[in-house]
Amino acid sequence: MNPRIDAWAGKRVWIIGASTGIGAATGQLLLELGARVAFSARSADKLQALVLGAARALALPLDVTDRASVGAACAELLAAWNGIDLVLVAAGGYQAMRADQLDLDAADQLIDLNLRGAFNCLDAVLPVLLAQGQGGVGIVASVAGYGGLPNALVYGPTKAALINLSEALYLDLRPRGLAVYQINPGFVDTPLTANNAFPMPALMRPEDAALEIVAGIEGGQFQIHFPRRFTNALRLARLLPYRLYFWLVHKVTGL
Ligand SMILES: NC(=O)c1ccc[n+]([C@@H]2O[C@H](COP(=O)([O-])OP(=O)(O)OC[C@H]3O[C@@H](n4cnc5c(N)ncnc54)[C@H](OP(=O)(O)O)[C@@H]3O)[C@@H](O)[C@H]2O)c1
C-alpha cells in the first residue's frame, strides 16, 4: 500500500516522541541501519544522551502541544538536512480513567498531547512533504483505538481519532506520492505502561516494537500492528456484534 524501502542509508527520519520507549528504540534502530535520525521530545537531556557520538543524529527538543516549538524544530531540521523522508509521530501519554472518575483537566491535557499534538506535527511537516512530492508520515496510534475499553475513557478516543486520522491522511496523501503508516502497538514495556497495575498480555520490549515498525515500513504496509497474536485477537473482537464485544471485554478484563 506504500512504496517499499530497501535501504535506509542517507534517509532523513524525524521521530517525534523519541526520548524514551518506542520512539527512542525506533530511532536507535534506524541509526544502526544507516539513516539520519532527528530525535524530538521535551527532555533535552535524554535527547542529547541519545545522539551523543552519533554523527548522523540530531536532537531537536520540542513540545508537541506548543505549535511554535514544533515549527521551530522543523525549521532547524530543514536547515540541517534540506528535506525529510519520514516523520514518525510517537509522542503520547496515557492516564487510566473510568467514567466515574472523569477529570476534565487531565482529559484536556491528554487530548492536547495525543491528538492536538499530532495535528501540530502535521501542520509543520505536511507542507514540506507535499512540496517534495515524496516521503512519508507514520502515526503511532494504539490497539486501544480499535474499540472502547475500560480505563481508556480518554486515551482510547484519542487513539481512535488517530486511527481515523491516518486513514484520512492515506486517502489524501498517497495519490500525492506520499506514504502513510498507521502504527498500532499492543503492550510495550515503556515508561508509559510502567504504572499499569494489571497483567499486560504479550508485553513486548521497545526494541522488538522498533523491529516491527521498521519491518512494516520497509514492507510498505499501511497498518502496522504487533504483536500479532494479541492485535489480531483485538481486530477480530472489533468485528463482533456489540452485545458479544461488551461481554468479552468484561470477561477478559474483569472490569
Ligand atoms: N507502550 C505501549 O504499550 C503502547 C501501546 C500502544 C501505543 N503506544 C503509543 O506509543 C507512543 C509512544 O509511547 P511509549 O510507550 O514509547 O511511551 P514513552 O516511553 O512514555 O514515550 C512517549 C514519548 O513522548 C514524548 N512526549 C510526551 N509528551 C510530549 C510533549 N508534550 N511533546 C513532545 N514529546 C512528548 C516523551 O518524551 P518527553 O517526556 O521527554 O517529552 C517520550 O519520548 C505513544 O503515542 C503511545 O500512546 C504505546
The ligand as an SDF file (V2000), in Angstrom:
LIG
                    3D

 48 52  0  0  0  0  0  0  0  0999 V2000
    3.7420    1.3220   25.4710 N   0  0  0  0  0  0  0  0  0  0  0  0
    2.6270    0.7920   24.9880 C   0  0  0  0  0  0  0  0  0  0  0  0
    2.1700   -0.2760   25.4290 O   0  0  0  0  0  0  0  0  0  0  0  0
    1.9110    1.4740   23.8580 C   0  0  0  0  0  0  0  0  0  0  0  0
    0.8730    0.7730   23.2330 C   0  0  0  0  0  0  0  0  0  0  0  0
    0.1940    1.3720   22.1940 C   0  0  0  0  0  0  0  0  0  0  0  0
    0.5450    2.6410   21.7850 C   0  0  0  0  0  0  0  0  0  0  0  0
    1.5510    3.3110   22.4010 N   0  0  0  0  0  0  0  0  0  0  0  0
    1.8730    4.6550   21.9400 C   0  0  0  0  0  0  0  0  0  0  0  0
    3.2240    4.7080   21.5620 O   0  0  0  0  0  0  0  0  0  0  0  0
    3.6820    6.0490   21.6710 C   0  0  0  0  0  0  0  0  0  0  0  0
    4.9950    6.0450   22.4190 C   0  0  0  0  0  0  0  0  0  0  0  0
    4.7480    5.6060   23.7390 O   0  0  0  0  0  0  0  0  0  0  0  0
    5.7730    4.7760   24.6010 P   0  0  0  0  0  0  0  0  0  0  0  0
    5.0780    3.5870   25.0900 O   0  0  0  0  0  0  0  0  0  0  0  0
    7.0440    4.6500   23.8890 O   0  0  0  0  0  0  0  0  0  0  0  0
    5.8840    5.7380   25.8680 O   0  0  0  0  0  0  0  0  0  0  0  0
    7.0240    6.6890   26.3930 P   0  0  0  0  0  0  0  0  0  0  0  0
    8.2870    5.9460   26.5410 O   0  0  0  0  0  0  0  0  0  0  0  0
    6.4330    7.3750   27.5610 O   0  0  0  0  0  0  0  0  0  0  0  0
    7.2310    7.7200   25.1850 O   0  0  0  0  0  0  0  0  0  0  0  0
    6.4440    8.8480   24.9910 C   0  0  0  0  0  0  0  0  0  0  0  0
    7.2990    9.8610   24.2710 C   0  0  0  0  0  0  0  0  0  0  0  0
    6.5010   11.0310   24.0370 O   0  0  0  0  0  0  0  0  0  0  0  0
    7.2390   12.1650   24.4940 C   0  0  0  0  0  0  0  0  0  0  0  0
    6.3390   13.2160   24.8870 N   0  0  0  0  0  0  0  0  0  0  0  0
    5.4260   13.2150   25.8860 C   0  0  0  0  0  0  0  0  0  0  0  0
    4.8210   14.4000   25.9560 N   0  0  0  0  0  0  0  0  0  0  0  0
    5.3630   15.1600   24.9610 C   0  0  0  0  0  0  0  0  0  0  0  0
    5.1570   16.5040   24.5370 C   0  0  0  0  0  0  0  0  0  0  0  0
    4.2490   17.2910   25.1040 N   0  0  0  0  0  0  0  0  0  0  0  0
    5.8920   16.9600   23.4990 N   0  0  0  0  0  0  0  0  0  0  0  0
    6.8170   16.1600   22.9090 C   0  0  0  0  0  0  0  0  0  0  0  0
    7.0430   14.9030   23.2570 N   0  0  0  0  0  0  0  0  0  0  0  0
    6.3240   14.4130   24.2820 C   0  0  0  0  0  0  0  0  0  0  0  0
    8.0550   11.6320   25.6640 C   0  0  0  0  0  0  0  0  0  0  0  0
    9.1870   12.4360   25.9210 O   0  0  0  0  0  0  0  0  0  0  0  0
    9.2610   13.6700   26.9290 P   0  0  0  0  0  0  0  0  0  0  0  0
    8.5550   13.2810   28.1660 O   0  0  0  0  0  0  0  0  0  0  0  0
   10.7260   13.8590   27.0460 O   0  0  0  0  0  0  0  0  0  0  0  0
    8.6150   14.8150   26.2160 O   0  0  0  0  0  0  0  0  0  0  0  0
    8.5050   10.2960   25.1070 C   0  0  0  0  0  0  0  0  0  0  0  0
    9.6160   10.4770   24.2560 O   0  0  0  0  0  0  0  0  0  0  0  0
    2.5750    6.8210   22.3880 C   0  0  0  0  0  0  0  0  0  0  0  0
    1.8290    7.5400   21.4250 O   0  0  0  0  0  0  0  0  0  0  0  0
    1.7230    5.7220   22.9890 C   0  0  0  0  0  0  0  0  0  0  0  0
    0.3780    6.1220   23.1490 O   0  0  0  0  0  0  0  0  0  0  0  0
    2.2550    2.7560   23.4360 C   0  0  0  0  0  0  0  0  0  0  0  0
  1  2  1  0
  2  3  2  0
  2  4  1  0
  4  5  1  0
  4 48  2  0
  5  6  2  0
  6  7  1  0
  7  8  2  0
  8  9  1  0
  8 48  1  0
  9 10  1  0
  9 46  1  0
 10 11  1  0
 11 12  1  0
 11 44  1  0
 12 13  1  0
 13 14  1  0
 14 15  2  0
 14 16  1  0
 14 17  1  0
 17 18  1  0
 18 19  2  0
 18 20  1  0
 18 21  1  0
 21 22  1  0
 22 23  1  0
 23 24  1  0
 23 42  1  0
 24 25  1  0
 25 26  1  0
 25 36  1  0
 26 27  1  0
 26 35  1  0
 27 28  2  0
 28 29  1  0
 29 30  1  0
 29 35  2  0
 30 31  1  0
 30 32  2  0
 32 33  1  0
 33 34  2  0
 34 35  1  0
 36 37  1  0
 36 42  1  0
 37 38  1  0
 38 39  2  0
 38 40  1  0
 38 41  1  0
 42 43  1  0
 44 45  1  0
 44 46  1  0
 46 47  1  0
M  CHG  2   8   1  16  -1
M  END
$$$$
